[in-house]
Amino acid sequence: MTEENLLKTEKPMRLIFMGTPDFSVPLLAALIDAGHEVVCVYSQPPRKSGRGQKVNLTPVHAYAESQGIEVRTPLSLKGEDEQRAFADLNADCAIVAAYGLILPKAVLDAPKYGCLNAHASILPRWRGAAPIQRAIEAGDDVSGVTIMQMDEGLDTGDMLLIQPVPITQNTTGESLHDELSIESARLILEALRAVDGGYTKPQKQPEDGITYAKKLDKKESQIDWSQSADEIERRIRAFTPWPGTWFAFGKDRIKIIKAEVVEQNGAAGTRLEADGLVIGCANKALKIHTLQRSGKGATDAESFLRGFPIPVGTVIA
């Protein structure tokens, strides 16, 4: 947490927090550190994973429990009993960050100041499930955080605060995720002060520039060499660390971890005669720097080719 995030608020509020993944944990931590009273946390239910099908708490659930905060994990908030239990918490505001459930109107209206959402894009661009990855994949030069007053639509609420964050040639899904998470934590504290003090006026989202960030799918992970090298390189960065990107060679699935675009032309999907592992694309070529075979550790291209040769002229899938 930044030093600013750790400053105590002058006027503590009674809050509900609703979130699930790692992204949301710094926001919850910031609210607690600032001295707000988080009376209850809502998160997705624990799920089984791994070979042993171990039941795992979500990151937000685990952190909330470590702080001694009650955690609720309903499958839906549409039932009257769940809505009544939510309203009975008598919260000043609910803070929502990557929760994963639709909030009915009865829930949105229950807290004194309604529900504030920290969304990882500058709305209305990239409403929806995967704004971080889709921004990088599309070649955007800026992302950011929007704090909005939630309504019944999908990320359509009025905007309270916006913080742009640049996307560079080195930005990955992981690095942007972490940066936006910290910015969200800082911004949500500012939004609460503004809402409680009555010195912010929500702004309608622009009607132009609306895009939707569809959910990530493992089916998107396989490299399509008929795309341009620029498109492929952006996807590699966007899909780091999950769902990753890979190409098939024989029976092996080889993950690409880091690559760069080079000014070279050749048949798409073919290893070109060049220094290192360079694969032709629809336009330009992709030079792979770091890659990984299934079940093996990540390695640089030179070391990889010594143990797993891919001859020049080979066509890969």
C-alpha positions as CSV (number, residue, x, y, z in Angstrom):
1,M,0.0,0.0,0.0
2,T,1.2,3.6,-0.7
3,E,1.8,5.9,2.2
4,E,-1.2,8.0,1.1
5,N,-3.5,5.0,1.2
6,L,-2.5,4.3,4.8
7,L,-3.7,7.8,6.1
8,K,-6.6,7.6,8.4
9,T,-9.9,9.0,7.2
10,E,-11.3,11.9,9.1
11,K,-14.8,10.5,9.1
12,P,-15.1,6.6,9.2
13,M,-18.0,5.1,7.3
14,R,-19.9,1.9,7.8
15,L,-19.1,-0.2,4.6
16,I,-19.9,-3.4,2.8
17,F,-17.1,-4.7,0.5
18,M,-17.9,-6.9,-2.4
19,G,-15.0,-8.5,-4.4
20,T,-13.4,-11.8,-5.3
21,P,-9.9,-11.9,-7.0
22,D,-6.4,-10.6,-6.1
23,F,-7.2,-7.3,-7.8
24,S,-9.8,-6.5,-5.1
25,V,-7.6,-7.2,-2.0
26,P,-5.7,-3.9,-2.0
27,L,-9.0,-2.0,-2.1
28,L,-10.3,-3.9,1.0
29,A,-6.9,-3.4,2.7
30,A,-7.0,0.4,2.0
31,L,-10.5,0.8,3.5
32,I,-9.5,-1.0,6.7
33,D,-6.2,0.9,6.9
34,A,-8.0,4.2,6.5
35,G,-10.1,3.4,9.5
36,H,-13.5,2.6,7.8
37,E,-15.7,0.0,9.5
38,V,-16.1,-2.9,7.0
39,V,-19.0,-4.6,8.6
40,C,-19.3,-7.5,6.1
41,V,-17.5,-8.8,2.9
42,Y,-19.3,-10.5,0.0
43,S,-17.3,-12.8,-2.2
44,Q,-17.7,-15.7,-4.6
45,P,-18.2,-19.1,-2.9
46,P,-15.1,-21.3,-2.3
47,R,-14.3,-23.6,-5.2
48,K,-12.5,-26.9,-5.6
49,S,-9.3,-26.9,-7.7
50,G,-6.1,-28.9,-8.4
51,R,-5.6,-32.6,-8.5
52,G,-6.8,-33.1,-5.0
53,Q,-9.9,-30.9,-5.6
54,K,-9.0,-28.9,-2.5
55,V,-11.5,-26.3,-1.5
56,N,-10.0,-22.8,-1.8
57,L,-11.2,-19.5,-0.5
58,T,-11.1,-16.6,-2.9
59,P,-8.3,-14.1,-2.2
60,V,-10.8,-11.5,-0.9
61,H,-12.5,-14.2,1.3
62,A,-9.1,-15.3,2.8
63,Y,-8.0,-11.7,3.5
64,A,-11.3,-10.7,5.1
65,E,-11.2,-13.8,7.4
66,S,-7.6,-12.9,8.4
67,Q,-9.0,-9.5,9.5
68,G,-11.8,-11.0,11.5
69,I,-14.5,-9.7,9.1
70,E,-17.7,-11.7,8.4
71,V,-17.8,-13.1,4.9
72,R,-20.9,-14.1,3.0
73,T,-20.8,-16.1,-0.2
74,P,-24.3,-16.3,-1.7
75,L,-24.8,-17.9,-5.2
76,S,-27.3,-15.1,-6.0
77,L,-28.6,-11.8,-4.5
78,K,-32.0,-12.1,-6.2
79,G,-33.8,-13.6,-3.3
80,E,-35.7,-11.5,-0.8
81,D,-34.0,-13.1,2.2
82,E,-30.5,-12.2,0.8
83,Q,-31.6,-8.7,0.0
84,R,-33.1,-8.2,3.4
85,A,-29.9,-9.5,5.1
86,F,-27.9,-7.1,2.9
87,A,-30.1,-4.1,3.9
88,D,-30.0,-5.1,7.6
89,L,-26.3,-4.3,7.6
90,N,-27.3,-0.7,7.6
91,A,-24.3,0.4,5.5
92,D,-23.4,3.9,4.5
93,C,-22.0,2.5,1.2
94,A,-21.0,-0.7,-0.6
95,I,-17.7,-0.9,-2.4
96,V,-17.7,-3.3,-5.4
97,A,-14.5,-4.4,-7.2
98,A,-14.6,-7.5,-9.5
99,Y,-17.3,-9.2,-7.4
100,G,-18.8,-11.4,-10.1
101,L,-22.6,-11.2,-9.3
102,I,-25.2,-8.9,-10.7
103,L,-26.6,-6.6,-8.1
104,P,-30.4,-6.2,-8.2
105,K,-31.9,-2.7,-7.6
106,A,-32.9,-3.6,-4.0
107,V,-29.2,-4.2,-3.2
108,L,-28.0,-1.1,-5.2
109,D,-30.4,1.1,-3.3
110,A,-29.9,-0.3,0.2
111,P,-26.8,1.6,1.4
112,K,-27.2,5.3,2.2
113,Y,-24.9,6.3,-0.6
114,G,-25.6,3.3,-2.8
115,C,-22.9,1.1,-4.4
116,L,-19.6,2.4,-5.8
117,N,-17.7,0.3,-8.3
118,A,-14.0,0.4,-9.1
119,H,-13.7,-0.5,-12.8
120,A,-10.3,-1.1,-14.5
121,S,-10.8,1.0,-17.6
122,I,-11.7,4.6,-18.6
123,L,-15.4,4.1,-19.2
124,P,-17.3,3.7,-21.5
125,R,-14.4,2.0,-23.2
126,W,-14.1,-1.7,-22.1
127,R,-17.2,-2.3,-20.1
128,G,-17.4,-5.9,-19.0
129,A,-15.3,-8.8,-17.8
130,A,-11.7,-8.4,-19.0
131,P,-10.9,-4.7,-19.5
132,I,-7.2,-4.9,-18.6
133,Q,-6.3,-7.6,-21.2
134,R,-8.5,-6.3,-23.9
135,A,-7.0,-2.8,-23.7
136,I,-3.5,-4.2,-24.2
137,E,-4.6,-6.6,-26.9
138,A,-6.3,-3.8,-28.9
139,G,-3.2,-1.6,-28.8
140,D,-4.6,1.1,-26.6
141,D,-2.0,3.6,-25.3
142,V,-3.9,4.3,-22.1
143,S,-6.0,2.4,-19.5
144,G,-7.1,3.6,-16.1
145,V,-9.6,3.3,-13.3
146,T,-13.2,4.7,-13.2
147,I,-15.1,5.0,-9.9
148,M,-18.8,4.9,-10.7
149,Q,-22.1,5.0,-9.0
150,M,-23.6,1.6,-9.9
151,D,-26.9,1.2,-11.6
152,E,-28.7,-1.8,-13.0
153,G,-26.7,-1.8,-16.3
154,L,-23.4,-3.5,-17.2
155,D,-20.8,-0.8,-16.1
156,T,-23.2,2.0,-17.2
157,G,-23.3,4.0,-14.0
158,D,-22.5,7.7,-13.6
159,M,-18.7,8.4,-13.1
160,L,-17.3,10.0,-10.0
161,L,-13.5,9.8,-10.5
162,I,-11.2,8.8,-13.4
163,Q,-7.5,8.1,-13.2
164,P,-5.7,7.4,-16.5
165,V,-2.7,4.9,-16.5
166,P,-0.4,4.7,-19.6
167,I,0.1,1.4,-21.5
168,T,3.6,1.0,-22.9
169,Q,5.4,-1.5,-25.1
170,N,6.5,-3.3,-21.9
171,T,3.0,-3.4,-20.3
172,T,1.7,-6.9,-19.6
173,G,-1.7,-8.1,-18.3
174,E,0.0,-8.8,-15.0
175,S,1.8,-5.4,-14.6
176,L,-1.3,-3.4,-15.6
177,H,-3.5,-5.5,-13.3
178,D,-1.2,-4.7,-10.3
179,E,-0.9,-1.0,-11.2
180,L,-4.7,-0.5,-11.6
181,S,-5.4,-2.4,-8.4
182,I,-3.2,0.0,-6.4
183,E,-4.7,3.0,-8.2
184,S,-8.2,1.7,-7.5
185,A,-7.4,1.5,-3.8
186,R,-6.2,5.1,-3.7
187,L,-9.1,6.4,-5.8
188,I,-11.9,4.6,-3.8
189,L,-10.8,6.4,-0.6
190,E,-10.9,9.8,-2.5
191,A,-14.4,8.9,-3.8
192,L,-15.7,8.1,-0.4
193,R,-14.5,11.4,1.0
194,A,-16.1,13.2,-2.0
195,V,-19.4,11.4,-1.7
196,D,-19.7,11.8,2.1
197,G,-18.7,15.5,1.8
198,G,-21.1,16.2,-1.0
199,Y,-18.4,17.8,-3.2
200,T,-18.5,15.6,-6.2
201,K,-21.1,15.6,-9.0
202,P,-21.5,12.3,-10.9
203,Q,-21.0,12.6,-14.7
204,K,-22.9,10.7,-17.3
205,Q,-20.8,8.3,-19.4
206,P,-20.3,9.5,-23.0
207,E,-22.6,7.9,-25.5
208,D,-19.7,7.5,-28.0
209,G,-16.8,5.1,-27.6
210,I,-18.6,2.3,-25.9
211,T,-16.8,-1.1,-26.2
212,Y,-17.2,-4.4,-24.4
213,A,-14.4,-6.5,-22.9
214,K,-15.5,-10.1,-23.4
215,K,-14.4,-12.7,-20.9
216,L,-11.1,-14.4,-21.5
217,D,-11.3,-17.8,-23.0
218,K,-8.5,-20.5,-23.1
219,K,-9.5,-21.1,-26.8
220,E,-7.9,-17.7,-27.6
221,S,-4.5,-18.8,-26.3
222,Q,-3.3,-20.6,-29.5
223,I,-1.2,-18.3,-31.7
224,D,-2.7,-17.6,-35.1
225,W,0.2,-16.9,-37.4
226,S,-2.0,-15.5,-40.1
227,Q,-2.4,-12.4,-37.9
228,S,0.2,-9.6,-38.0
229,A,3.2,-9.8,-35.7
230,D,2.0,-6.7,-33.9
231,E,-1.3,-8.3,-33.1
232,I,0.3,-11.5,-31.8
233,E,2.9,-9.6,-29.7
234,R,0.2,-7.6,-28.0
235,R,-1.8,-10.7,-27.3
236,I,1.2,-12.3,-25.7
237,R,1.6,-9.4,-23.3
238,A,-2.1,-9.1,-22.7
239,F,-2.5,-12.8,-21.8
240,T,0.4,-12.8,-19.4
241,P,0.1,-14.6,-17.0
242,W,-3.3,-16.0,-17.9
243,P,-4.5,-17.6,-20.1
244,G,-1.1,-17.4,-21.8
245,T,-0.3,-17.9,-25.5
246,W,1.1,-21.0,-27.2
247,F,1.9,-22.8,-30.5
248,A,1.9,-26.5,-31.3
249,F,5.0,-28.3,-32.6
250,G,4.5,-32.0,-33.0
251,K,2.9,-33.3,-29.9
252,D,4.2,-30.4,-27.8
253,R,2.4,-27.2,-26.7
254,I,5.0,-24.5,-26.4
255,K,4.1,-21.3,-24.4
256,I,5.5,-18.0,-25.5
257,I,6.4,-15.8,-22.6
258,K,8.2,-12.9,-24.3
259,A,8.7,-11.8,-27.9
260,E,9.2,-8.8,-30.1
261,V,8.2,-7.7,-33.5
262,V,11.0,-7.6,-36.1
263,E,11.0,-6.0,-39.6
264,Q,11.3,-9.3,-41.5
265,N,8.9,-11.0,-43.9
266,G,8.3,-14.6,-44.6
267,A,5.6,-17.3,-44.9
268,A,3.2,-17.2,-41.9
269,G,4.0,-19.8,-39.3
270,T,7.4,-20.6,-40.7
271,R,10.7,-20.4,-38.9
272,L,12.8,-17.9,-40.9
273,E,16.5,-17.9,-41.5
274,A,17.6,-15.4,-38.9
275,D,19.5,-15.1,-35.7
276,G,17.3,-16.7,-33.0
277,L,13.8,-18.1,-33.2
278,V,12.0,-15.9,-35.7
279,I,8.5,-16.9,-37.0
280,G,6.9,-15.4,-40.0
281,C,3.5,-13.7,-39.6
282,A,1.0,-12.1,-42.0
283,N,2.9,-8.9,-41.6
284,K,6.5,-8.6,-40.3
285,A,7.7,-11.4,-38.0
286,L,7.9,-12.4,-34.4
287,K,11.2,-13.0,-32.6
288,I,10.6,-15.2,-29.6
289,H,12.9,-14.5,-26.6
290,T,11.5,-16.6,-23.8
291,L,9.4,-19.8,-24.1
292,Q,8.4,-22.9,-22.2
293,R,7.5,-26.5,-23.1
294,S,4.7,-28.2,-21.2
295,G,6.1,-29.6,-17.9
296,K,9.4,-27.7,-18.3
297,G,10.8,-24.5,-17.0
298,A,10.9,-21.3,-19.0
299,T,14.1,-20.7,-20.9
300,D,15.6,-18.3,-23.5
301,A,15.3,-19.2,-27.2
302,E,18.9,-20.1,-27.7
303,S,18.9,-22.7,-24.8
304,F,15.5,-23.9,-26.0
305,L,16.7,-24.6,-29.5
306,R,19.8,-26.5,-28.3
307,G,17.6,-29.0,-26.6
308,F,14.6,-28.9,-28.9
309,P,15.6,-28.0,-32.5
310,I,13.2,-26.3,-34.9
311,P,14.9,-26.2,-38.2
312,V,14.8,-23.2,-40.5
313,G,11.9,-23.6,-42.9
314,T,9.8,-25.6,-40.5
315,V,6.1,-24.8,-40.5
316,I,4.5,-24.7,-37.0
317,A,0.9,-24.7,-36.0
